[in-house]
Amino acid sequence: MISKKDLRSLVIYEIYVRNHSPRGDFQGVIDDLPRIKALGVDMIWLMPIHPIGKVGRKGSLGSSYAISDYLGINPEYGTLDDFKQLMSAAHSIGLKVMIDVVYNHTSPDSVLAQQHKDWFRLDEKGEPTTSVPDWMDIVELDHSHSELDEYLVKAIQYWAGLGLDGFRCDVASLVPLKFWFKARAAAAAINPAMIWLAESVHPDWVAERRENGLFALSDSELFQVFDITYDYDIFRPWERTVKGYLNTRYYLDLLCLQEAIYPEDYVKLRFVENHDTDRVMEIAPTYEQALAWIALQAFNKGAWLIYAGEESAAPCKPSHFEKDVIPWGDYRLTDFIHCLALLKKDAAVKNGNLTWLTSDPLIQAAWSAPSTNLAGIFNTSGVKGEIPTVFSDGTYQDLLSGEDFVIKDQRLLAPGSVFIFYCPAVNTQLERETVLI
């Protein structure tokens, strides 16, 4: 089985089948797998592949998260045999496959809503409803029914039995922990190495739901079952930092806080974008700052998520409810992302400790291991000119560009967007005590 420590070097690539190619089907993904593998990806995550409900649809095609049948395949994408071919093609080139499962809700016209209305949250008229007004295209499941949990566990077993390698669990925070324990145990009986990724939710939403008598789990609770949880606990401060509304020191302090409040072997999913967020190219003030933030999250401790289109510097996220093919262009960030993916496997990252050293004007950090030190300088503020640095004077090779750069009198000459390089040992304890927390 893969260890928690190894999961911190995992590179996951998120795919929305509908918008990944002009075809918008499984074959369109199969055709692209060699390119995705060449990026340095370890696992593909397919957003929901199940049939979509028709009642209450948003847009003309609907959300893939408004599922009508947990055991079916969206005919828009192909057949079950087509999906099996996708898995086979991925496995043949060393890619793992993860699918999205949505066990908090279904479409209003789902198989379960028609056959077992009593398994849902019901309104005053006795009809299935939702506790999230904006989610008008779904109705919520009621996990107090043991028969529902048994049904969903069998669904997990069915998909695990087809040879999947992992599950990304939608709004996992809204589903009782006892169900996740059952589901994980059932899948482990088929594949003990199955990887479990939780979409944990923003902390203010957890607090709001609890204040209103609604259910929500914290990340700390989810870590009892899940291997990896989302980075949403600090994502909104990160977004405000990227936009320039918050000082970078505040964000780095939150990263240090994660070290103290989660289990020692915790794994966070680090990303700059996913299907629910704006693209980093939309929110960063400049292209160069966007590159610095991409590199920083790849360098960060945790699994790394690439959202399809990120390697093309896509300017905006595709529609979730319509056919909206990603504007692939010239794949301009392919080499950049490939280098970052390779560095996730570096011995310093796999075996070392990460320390954040400075926050302003350059974020500087180092992975320190017994035999090597991997340093990162991230110009997230976009400053120009000679900038002070904590690293020793010398000429270093930037592992991203292959070009040399100079540090003289502990100043970085003519800084660009980002530098990642091997360096002599850094007094990380002294720097941390001086600069952060």
C-alpha positions in Angstrom: 0.0 0.0 0.0 1.1 3.6 -0.7 2.1 5.4 2.5 0.7 8.8 3.6 4.2 10.2 3.1 4.2 9.0 -0.5 0.8 10.6 -1.1 2.4 13.9 -0.6 4.2 13.4 -3.9 1.1 12.4 -5.7 0.2 14.4 -8.8 -3.5 14.3 -9.8 -5.1 15.6 -13.0 -8.7 16.6 -12.9 -10.8 16.0 -16.1 -14.4 17.1 -17.0 -15.1 14.6 -19.8 -17.7 16.8 -21.4 -15.3 19.7 -21.9 -12.0 18.0 -22.3 -12.2 17.5 -26.0 -14.5 18.4 -29.0 -15.8 14.8 -28.8 -16.7 15.3 -25.1 -16.6 11.5 -24.4 -14.4 8.8 -23.0 -12.5 8.4 -26.3 -11.6 12.1 -26.2 -9.9 11.4 -22.9 -8.2 8.2 -24.1 -6.7 10.0 -27.0 -5.1 12.6 -24.6 -3.8 10.2 -22.0 -0.2 10.0 -23.4 0.1 13.8 -23.2 -1.3 13.8 -19.7 1.1 11.1 -18.5 4.0 13.0 -20.1 3.2 16.0 -17.8 4.3 13.9 -14.8 0.8 12.9 -13.7 0.3 9.9 -11.5 -3.5 9.7 -11.3 -6.5 11.1 -13.3 -9.6 12.2 -11.5 -12.8 12.0 -13.6 -15.6 14.3 -12.5 -18.9 12.3 -12.2 -19.4 9.9 -15.1 -22.9 8.9 -14.2 -26.2 9.9 -15.9 -27.5 13.4 -15.2 -31.0 14.1 -14.1 -33.4 16.1 -16.3 -35.6 17.7 -13.6 -34.4 21.0 -12.4 -31.3 21.0 -14.7 -29.1 24.0 -14.7 -28.2 25.0 -18.2 -29.1 22.8 -21.2 -26.9 19.9 -20.2 -27.0 20.0 -16.4 -24.4 19.5 -13.7 -22.5 16.2 -13.6 -23.1 16.3 -9.8 -26.9 16.0 -10.3 -26.7 12.3 -10.6 -29.7 10.2 -11.6 -28.2 6.7 -11.3 -25.2 5.7 -9.2 -24.8 2.4 -11.2 -25.0 3.9 -14.7 -22.8 5.7 -17.2 -23.6 9.0 -18.7 -24.6 8.1 -22.4 -23.1 11.5 -23.4 -19.7 10.0 -22.6 -20.1 6.5 -23.9 -20.9 3.0 -22.5 -19.6 1.0 -19.6 -17.3 -0.9 -22.1 -15.9 2.5 -23.2 -15.2 3.4 -19.6 -13.4 0.1 -19.1 -11.3 0.9 -22.1 -10.4 4.2 -20.6 -9.3 2.5 -17.4 -7.3 -0.1 -19.3 -5.6 2.6 -21.5 -4.7 4.6 -18.4 -3.4 1.6 -16.5 -1.3 0.5 -19.5 0.8 3.6 -19.3 1.0 3.8 -15.5 -1.8 6.2 -14.7 -4.2 5.5 -11.8 -7.9 6.3 -12.2 -10.1 8.0 -9.6 -13.8 8.8 -10.1 -16.0 11.3 -8.4 -18.8 9.9 -6.1 -21.6 12.1 -4.8 -23.3 10.6 -1.8 -24.8 13.7 -0.3 -27.5 14.2 -3.0 -29.0 13.1 -6.3 -31.1 14.7 -9.0 -34.8 15.1 -8.1 -35.7 12.5 -10.7 -33.0 9.9 -9.7 -33.6 6.2 -9.4 -33.5 6.5 -5.6 -35.9 9.5 -5.5 -38.4 7.6 -7.5 -38.1 4.3 -5.6 -37.2 5.4 -2.1 -38.5 8.9 -1.4 -38.2 8.3 2.3 -34.4 8.1 2.0 -34.2 11.8 1.4 -34.5 15.0 3.4 -38.2 15.9 3.2 -39.9 19.3 3.2 -43.1 20.1 5.1 -45.1 18.5 2.2 -43.1 15.3 2.4 -41.2 15.9 -0.8 -37.4 15.5 -1.2 -35.6 18.8 -0.8 -32.2 20.4 -0.2 -30.7 22.4 2.7 -28.7 24.6 0.2 -31.1 26.9 -1.7 -28.7 27.5 -4.5 -28.6 23.8 -5.3 -32.0 23.7 -6.8 -31.0 20.9 -9.2 -30.5 18.3 -6.4 -32.3 16.7 -3.4 -30.4 15.6 -0.3 -30.1 12.0 1.0 -30.9 11.2 4.6 -28.2 8.9 5.9 -30.2 8.0 9.0 -31.6 5.2 6.9 -29.3 2.1 7.2 -30.8 0.8 3.9 -29.6 3.8 2.1 -26.0 3.3 3.4 -26.2 -0.4 2.4 -27.3 0.6 -1.2 -24.4 3.1 -1.5 -21.8 0.8 -0.1 -22.8 -1.8 -2.8 -22.4 1.0 -5.4 -18.9 1.6 -4.0 -18.1 -2.1 -4.2 -19.4 -2.2 -7.8 -17.1 0.5 -9.0 -14.1 -0.7 -6.9 -14.6 -4.1 -8.5 -14.1 -2.7 -12.0 -10.5 -1.9 -11.1 -10.6 1.8 -9.9 -7.7 3.2 -7.9 -9.5 5.9 -5.9 -12.6 7.9 -5.1 -12.9 11.7 -4.9 -15.9 12.2 -2.6 -18.0 15.3 -3.3 -18.9 17.5 -0.3 -17.6 14.7 2.0 -18.1 17.0 5.0 -21.9 16.8 4.7 -22.0 13.0 4.9 -21.8 11.2 8.3 -18.5 9.7 9.2 -20.0 6.3 10.0 -21.0 6.0 6.3 -17.4 6.8 5.1 -16.0 4.2 7.5 -18.4 1.6 6.0 -17.6 2.6 2.4 -13.9 2.6 2.9 -13.9 -0.8 4.6 -16.0 -2.3 1.8 -13.7 -0.9 -0.9 -10.6 -2.0 1.0 -11.8 -5.6 0.8 -11.5 -5.3 -3.0 -8.5 -3.0 -3.2 -6.6 -2.1 0.0 -4.6 0.5 -1.9 -7.6 2.6 -2.9 -6.9 6.3 -2.4 -9.7 8.4 -0.7 -9.8 12.1 -1.4 -12.4 14.2 0.5 -13.8 17.5 -0.8 -13.8 19.1 2.6 -15.6 22.4 2.7 -14.7 26.0 3.7 -14.7 26.4 7.5 -17.1 29.3 7.5 -19.6 27.0 5.8 -19.1 24.3 8.5 -19.7 27.0 11.2 -22.8 28.4 9.4 -24.4 24.9 9.0 -23.8 24.0 12.6 -25.3 27.3 13.8 -28.4 26.5 11.7 -28.7 23.0 13.1 -27.3 21.3 10.0 -24.7 18.7 9.8 -21.0 19.3 8.8 -17.7 17.6 9.5 -14.4 19.4 10.0 -11.2 18.4 8.2 -9.9 16.9 11.5 -12.8 14.5 11.6 -12.5 13.6 7.9 -8.8 12.7 8.4 -10.1 9.7 10.5 -11.1 8.1 7.2 -9.7 9.9 4.3 -6.1 9.9 3.0 -6.3 13.4 1.5 -8.6 16.4 2.2 -9.1 19.6 0.2 -7.1 22.7 1.0 -10.4 24.7 1.5 -9.7 25.4 5.1 -7.2 28.1 4.1 -8.2 28.6 0.4 -10.2 31.8 0.7 -7.3 33.6 2.5 -5.0 32.2 -0.2 -7.3 33.7 -2.9 -7.3 37.1 -1.1 -3.5 36.9 -0.9 -3.1 36.2 -4.6 -5.3 39.2 -5.4 -3.1 41.4 -3.1 -5.7 42.0 -0.4 -3.8 40.1 2.3 -0.1 40.0 3.2 1.7 36.7 2.2 2.8 36.3 5.8 -0.8 35.7 6.9 -1.1 32.9 4.4 2.2 31.3 5.4 1.2 31.5 9.1 -2.0 29.4 8.1 0.2 26.8 6.5 2.2 26.6 9.7 -1.0 26.3 11.7 -2.0 23.3 9.6 1.2 21.6 10.9 -0.1 21.8 14.4 -3.8 21.1 14.2 -3.9 18.0 11.9 -2.4 14.5 12.3 1.3 14.3 11.8 0.9 12.4 8.6 -1.8 14.6 7.2 -2.0 15.1 3.4 -3.6 18.2 1.9 -4.6 18.6 -1.8 -2.7 21.7 -3.0 -4.0 23.6 -6.0 -4.4 27.0 -7.6 -7.7 26.0 -9.3 -10.3 23.3 -9.8 -13.7 23.1 -11.4 -15.4 25.2 -8.6 -12.9 28.0 -8.5 -11.7 30.8 -10.8 -8.6 30.1 -12.9 -5.4 31.4 -11.4 -4.9 33.4 -14.6 -8.1 35.3 -13.7 -7.2 36.2 -10.1 -3.4 36.8 -10.2 -2.5 40.4 -11.1 0.1 39.3 -13.7 1.0 36.2 -15.6 4.3 36.1 -13.8 2.7 36.1 -10.4 0.3 33.3 -11.5 3.4 31.2 -12.4 4.9 31.9 -9.0 1.7 30.7 -7.2 1.5 27.6 -9.4 5.0 26.7 -8.5 4.5 27.4 -4.8 1.6 25.1 -4.5 3.5 22.4 -6.4 6.4 22.9 -4.0 4.1 22.9 -1.0 3.6 19.9 1.3 0.8 17.7 0.0 -0.6 16.1 -3.1 -0.8 18.4 -6.1 -3.8 18.9 -8.3 -3.6 20.1 -11.9 -7.0 21.1 -13.4 -7.2 20.4 -17.1 -6.4 23.5 -19.0 -4.0 24.8 -16.4 -1.1 23.7 -18.6 -2.5 26.0 -21.3 -2.8 29.0 -19.0 -6.5 28.9 -19.6 -8.0 32.3 -18.9 -11.3 31.2 -17.4 -13.0 28.0 -16.2 -15.3 26.2 -18.6 -19.0 26.2 -18.0 -20.2 23.4 -15.8 -23.7 23.2 -17.4 -23.0 23.5 -21.1 -20.6 22.1 -23.7 -17.6 24.5 -23.4 -14.3 22.9 -24.6 -11.1 24.0 -23.0 -9.1 26.4 -25.2 -6.0 24.3 -25.3 -4.0 26.6 -27.6 -0.2 25.8 -27.6 -0.1 24.2 -24.1 2.4 26.9 -23.2 3.0 25.8 -19.5 3.7 22.1 -20.4 7.4 22.2 -19.7 6.9 24.3 -16.6 4.3 22.0 -15.1 6.3 18.9 -16.1 9.4 20.1 -14.2 7.2 20.9 -11.1 5.7 17.4 -11.3 9.1 15.8 -11.4 10.2 17.8 -8.4 7.4 16.4 -6.3 9.4 13.1 -6.5 12.7 14.7 -5.5 14.4 13.0 -2.5 14.3 16.2 -0.5 10.5 16.5 -0.9 9.9 12.8 -0.3 12.2 12.5 2.8 12.7 16.0 4.1 11.0 18.7 6.1 9.5 21.9 4.6 10.2 25.2 6.3 8.8 28.6 5.1 11.5 31.1 5.6 10.4 34.6 4.4 7.1 36.1 3.3 7.8 39.6 1.9 8.6 40.6 -0.8 9.7 37.1 -1.9 8.3 33.9 -0.4 11.3 31.6 0.3 11.2 28.0 1.5 13.4 25.0 1.8 12.9 21.2 1.9 15.8 20.0 4.1 16.8 16.3 4.0 20.0 14.6 5.3 21.6 14.4 1.9 20.1 17.3 0.0 18.3 20.7 0.3 15.8 21.9 -2.2 15.1 25.6 -2.1 12.3 27.7 -3.6 12.1 31.4 -4.2 8.6 32.6 -5.3 8.1 36.1 -6.5 4.4 36.2 -5.8 4.4 40.0 -5.3 5.9 40.7 -8.8 8.7 42.9 -7.5 11.6 43.9 -9.7 15.3 44.6 -9.0 17.7 43.2 -6.4 15.9 41.6 -3.5 17.3 40.3 -0.2 17.4 36.5 0.2 18.1 34.1 3.0 20.2 31.8 0.8 24.0 31.9 0.6 25.9 33.7 -2.1 26.7 31.8 -5.2 25.6 30.8 -8.7 22.8 28.3 -8.8 20.9 26.4 -11.5 17.2 27.0 -11.6 15.7 23.5 -12.1 12.7 24.9 -13.9 14.4 26.8 -16.7 17.8 25.1 -16.6 19.5 28.5 -16.5 21.9 29.9 -13.9 21.1 32.8 -11.6 23.2 34.7 -9.0 22.9 35.6 -5.4 25.4 38.2 -4.3 25.7 39.9 -0.9 22.6 37.9 0.0 20.6 39.6 -2.7 18.9 38.0 -5.6 19.9 39.8 -8.8 17.0 40.6 -11.3 14.4 38.2 -9.9 12.0 36.5 -12.2 8.8 34.6 -11.3 10.2 31.6 -9.5 13.5 29.7 -8.8 13.8 26.2 -7.5 17.3 24.9 -6.9 19.6 22.8 -4.8 21.5 24.7 -2.1 23.7 24.4 1.0 22.0 23.8 4.3 19.9 26.7 5.7 19.5 27.5 9.3 15.7 27.0 9.0 15.0 27.2 12.8 16.6 30.6 13.1 14.9 31.9 10.0 11.5 30.6 11.0 11.8 32.2 14.5 12.9 35.5 13.0 10.4 35.8 10.1 7.3 33.8 10.7 4.7 33.1 13.5 
